[in-house]
Structures are given as structure tokens and as C-alpha cells.
């Protein structure tokens, strides 16, 4: 018997340090993403947080910009 391995196209992955799968901000982003385009996202546990794997590079860039904005807001609120 031959085992087949499913190959998926992957645009890239982002790891969000200090974020868990149950984080409300992550859940909100996931729901918004699914409502907007229904794209596929895979979530895995990374070394320092949650790793989100994207099938489209545009989605990955959007999430990256969003996380950077959230980090800036968090940093300015702490000051």
C-alpha cells in the first residue's frame, strides 16, 4: 500500500509571541478573516506563541500589518 502525503501551497507563516489559541484578539481576527474571504488558515502552537499559516501572501501581509499596529497601540498605551 502506498501512503499519500497531502501537499498544500503555503504563502508563509507568522508567529505571534505570547498569544494563545484562545486569545480573544486572535479569535476576532480569525472570524473577520473567514467572513471577509473564507480563506484557509492553519493554526499551530509555535515556540513562543501561536503560529498562523497562510495560503495567500496578501492575507499574511494584512495580518502582519495588523499585528504591528496592535503592538504600536499597546506600546503607546503603556507609555
Protein Blocks (a to p, Z undefined) as FASTA:
>chain_A
ZZdddddddfbdcddehiafklmklmmmmmmmmmmnopacdddddfklccdddfbfklmm
mmmmmmmmmmmmmmmmmZZ
